[in-house]
């Protein structure tokens, strides 16, 4: 059994490379707060990394271990998961204040088992009704209502009457040709342009064990194009500063 607060501040170590990948900063659960989905790390260079809970190899007293550095990825956008509800206020669906959530028990599969309040009372995960940014709502044992039925009605579409006019004949404009594979690759390179000018901290090789960029080299736009061609862009992101 694990406690959520135990994860925060732990180092994450890569066993194969023998390196420190980052420190756990945030936890994210599924929308129903049933399972821990991923951990957000802060790398040594300040970069935000994502570690899915399924990629954890072992959780120790002072560090979390993963098999290799492929277990984590660079955070490029916000996820759609629920943040950890620790320190949120707990209420019943009838508006009774229960306390502040101070801890969450997880089993070995990272499934939530119970919520622990600041007054040492506990709430089973089966009683969870909904959770927001600062408040978590629970059912009472005898509640038979389902809050999911309280979904707001969608705003009906308003159709405006439009006066019919004679159609104007417009010149035919040829459609824009589809993007080529080269243009798509160029688009990917543009999203990683922030790496240009940074220092590569590790030799990176292609599939034939030929070196693409040497450690301590300054990353150039030409490097990015070649490295992206071999699918090594994420590795370069991890090993640059």
C-alpha positions as CSV (number, residue, x, y, z in Angstrom):
1,X,0.0,0.0,0.0
2,X,1.2,3.5,-0.8
3,X,0.4,7.0,0.4
4,X,0.2,9.8,-2.2
5,X,2.3,12.2,-0.1
6,X,5.1,9.6,-0.2
7,X,5.6,10.2,-4.0
8,X,6.1,13.9,-3.9
9,X,9.7,14.9,-3.8
10,X,11.1,11.5,-4.6
11,X,13.9,11.2,-7.1
12,X,13.3,9.1,-10.2
13,X,16.2,6.9,-11.3
14,X,16.9,5.2,-14.6
15,X,18.3,1.7,-13.9
16,X,19.8,1.0,-17.3
17,X,21.5,4.4,-17.7
18,X,22.2,4.9,-14.0
19,X,20.9,8.5,-14.1
20,X,18.7,10.8,-12.2
21,X,15.8,11.7,-14.5
22,X,13.9,14.2,-12.2
23,X,12.0,14.8,-9.0
24,X,8.2,14.0,-8.6
25,X,6.3,17.4,-8.4
26,X,2.7,16.5,-9.2
27,X,0.3,13.6,-9.3
28,X,-2.6,13.1,-11.8
29,X,-5.6,10.7,-11.5
30,X,-8.3,9.6,-13.9
31,X,-11.5,11.7,-14.0
32,X,-13.2,9.5,-11.5
33,X,-10.2,9.6,-9.0
34,X,-10.1,5.8,-9.1
35,X,-6.5,5.4,-10.2
36,X,-3.1,7.2,-10.3
37,X,-2.4,7.7,-14.0
38,X,0.9,9.7,-14.2
39,X,3.5,11.6,-12.3
40,X,4.9,14.9,-13.4
41,X,8.6,15.3,-12.8
42,X,11.0,18.3,-12.8
43,X,14.2,17.5,-14.6
44,X,17.7,18.7,-13.6
45,X,17.5,21.4,-16.3
46,X,14.0,22.5,-15.1
47,X,12.2,20.7,-18.0
48,X,8.8,19.1,-17.1
49,X,8.6,15.3,-17.7
50,X,5.8,12.8,-17.6
51,X,6.1,9.3,-16.0
52,X,3.1,7.1,-16.5
53,X,2.4,5.0,-13.4
54,X,2.5,1.8,-15.5
55,X,6.2,2.5,-16.2
56,X,7.2,2.5,-12.6
57,X,9.6,-0.4,-11.8
58,X,9.8,0.0,-8.0
59,X,9.0,2.5,-5.3
60,X,11.6,2.8,-2.6
61,X,12.0,4.9,0.5
62,X,14.1,7.6,-1.1
63,X,13.6,7.1,-4.9
64,X,11.4,5.6,-7.6
65,X,13.1,3.5,-10.2
66,X,12.3,2.9,-13.9
67,X,13.9,0.4,-16.3
68,X,15.4,3.0,-18.7
69,X,15.0,6.6,-19.8
70,X,12.3,5.7,-22.3
71,X,9.9,5.4,-19.3
72,X,9.5,9.2,-19.2
73,X,8.7,11.7,-21.9
74,X,8.9,15.4,-22.3
75,X,5.6,17.2,-21.3
76,X,4.5,19.1,-24.4
77,X,0.9,19.9,-23.5
78,X,-1.6,19.9,-20.5
79,X,-3.3,16.6,-19.9
80,X,-7.0,15.9,-19.3
81,X,-6.5,14.1,-16.0
82,X,-7.6,15.2,-12.6
83,X,-5.0,16.7,-10.2
84,X,-4.4,15.1,-6.9
85,X,-7.2,16.2,-4.5
86,X,-5.0,16.5,-1.4
87,X,-5.8,19.7,0.5
88,X,-9.2,20.0,-1.1
89,X,-12.4,20.4,1.0
90,X,-14.7,17.4,1.3
91,X,-18.5,17.8,1.4
92,X,-21.5,15.5,1.2
93,X,-24.0,16.0,-1.6
94,X,-26.3,17.5,1.0
95,X,-23.7,20.2,1.8
96,X,-22.3,18.9,5.0
97,X,-18.6,19.8,5.5
98,X,-16.5,16.6,6.2
99,X,-13.0,18.0,6.5
100,X,-9.9,18.5,4.4
101,X,-8.4,15.6,2.4
102,X,-4.8,15.1,3.7
103,X,-3.9,11.7,2.3
104,X,-5.0,9.1,-0.2
105,X,-4.3,5.3,0.2
106,X,-3.3,3.5,-3.0
107,X,-2.9,-0.3,-3.5
108,X,-0.1,-2.0,-5.4
109,X,-1.9,-1.3,-8.7
110,X,-2.1,2.4,-7.9
111,X,-5.9,2.2,-7.4
112,X,-7.4,4.5,-4.8
113,X,-8.8,2.7,-1.7
114,X,-9.7,5.5,0.7
115,X,-9.3,9.2,1.5
116,X,-8.0,10.3,4.9
117,X,-9.2,13.6,6.3
118,X,-7.5,16.1,8.6
119,X,-9.8,14.9,11.4
120,X,-8.5,11.3,10.9
121,X,-11.9,10.2,9.5
122,X,-11.7,8.1,6.3
123,X,-13.9,7.9,3.2
124,X,-14.0,4.9,0.9
125,X,-13.5,5.6,-2.8
126,X,-16.9,4.1,-3.5
127,X,-18.5,7.1,-1.9
128,X,-16.9,9.6,-4.3
129,X,-19.5,11.6,-6.2
130,X,-17.4,14.3,-8.0
131,X,-14.2,16.3,-7.7
132,X,-13.2,19.8,-8.9
133,X,-10.2,22.1,-8.4
134,X,-10.7,22.8,-4.7
135,X,-13.7,20.7,-3.6
136,X,-14.5,17.0,-3.6
137,X,-18.1,15.7,-3.1
138,X,-19.0,12.4,-1.5
139,X,-22.2,10.4,-1.1
140,X,-23.6,9.4,2.3
141,X,-24.1,5.7,2.8
142,X,-27.8,5.9,2.2
143,X,-27.8,8.2,-0.8
144,X,-29.4,6.7,-3.9
145,X,-29.1,9.7,-6.2
146,X,-26.5,9.7,-9.0
147,X,-24.9,13.2,-9.5
148,X,-23.9,12.2,-13.1
149,X,-27.6,12.7,-14.0
150,X,-27.2,16.4,-13.1
151,X,-25.5,17.1,-16.5
152,X,-26.5,20.6,-17.7
153,X,-28.6,20.8,-20.8
154,X,-26.9,21.8,-23.9
155,X,-27.8,25.2,-25.2
156,X,-30.2,24.7,-28.2
157,X,-29.0,26.0,-31.5
158,X,-30.7,29.2,-32.8
159,X,-31.5,29.1,-36.5
160,X,-31.7,32.5,-38.2
161,X,-33.8,33.0,-41.3
162,X,-31.6,34.2,-44.2
163,X,-33.0,36.1,-47.1
164,X,-32.4,34.1,-50.3
165,X,-30.4,36.1,-52.9
166,X,-29.2,35.3,-56.4
167,X,-26.0,33.3,-56.3
168,X,-22.9,35.2,-57.4
169,X,-20.7,33.3,-59.8
170,X,-17.2,33.2,-58.5
171,X,-14.0,32.2,-60.2
172,X,-12.8,28.7,-59.6
173,X,-9.9,28.6,-57.2
174,X,-7.8,25.5,-57.2
175,X,-7.5,23.9,-53.8
176,X,-4.2,23.9,-52.0
177,X,-2.2,20.8,-52.6
178,X,-1.8,18.4,-49.7
179,X,1.2,18.8,-47.5
180,X,4.1,16.6,-48.4
181,X,6.0,14.4,-46.0
182,X,8.9,16.9,-46.1
183,X,6.6,19.7,-45.0
184,X,5.3,17.6,-42.1
185,X,8.8,16.8,-41.0
186,X,9.6,20.6,-41.2
187,X,6.6,21.3,-38.9
188,X,7.9,18.8,-36.3
189,X,11.4,20.4,-36.5
190,X,9.8,23.8,-35.8
191,X,8.3,22.6,-32.6
192,X,11.7,21.6,-31.4
193,X,13.6,24.7,-32.5
194,X,14.0,25.7,-28.8
195,X,16.8,23.0,-28.7
196,X,19.0,25.0,-31.2
197,X,21.9,26.4,-29.4
198,X,21.7,24.1,-26.4
199,X,24.4,21.6,-25.5
200,X,24.0,17.8,-26.1
201,X,25.1,16.0,-23.0
202,X,25.3,12.4,-24.5
203,X,26.4,10.8,-27.7
204,X,23.3,9.9,-29.8
205,X,23.5,7.2,-32.4
206,X,21.3,6.0,-35.3
207,X,20.0,2.5,-35.8
208,X,23.4,1.5,-37.5
209,X,25.3,2.7,-34.4
210,X,26.6,5.7,-36.4
211,X,26.9,8.8,-34.3
212,X,24.3,11.6,-35.1
213,X,25.7,14.1,-32.6
214,X,28.5,14.0,-30.1
215,X,28.3,14.8,-26.4
216,X,29.2,18.5,-25.5
217,X,28.2,19.6,-29.1
218,X,26.1,22.7,-29.7
219,X,22.8,21.6,-31.3
220,X,22.2,23.1,-34.8
221,X,19.2,23.1,-37.1
222,X,20.9,20.5,-39.3
223,X,21.3,18.3,-36.2
224,X,17.6,18.5,-35.5
225,X,16.6,17.5,-39.0
226,X,18.9,14.5,-39.0
227,X,18.0,13.4,-35.5
228,X,14.2,13.7,-36.2
229,X,14.6,11.5,-39.3
230,X,15.8,8.7,-37.1
231,X,13.2,9.2,-34.4
232,X,15.8,10.3,-31.8
233,X,14.2,13.7,-31.1
234,X,12.9,12.7,-27.6
235,X,16.3,11.3,-26.6
236,X,17.9,14.6,-27.6
237,X,15.3,16.5,-25.5
238,X,16.3,14.4,-22.5
239,X,20.0,14.8,-23.0
240,X,20.4,18.5,-23.6
241,X,20.9,21.6,-21.5
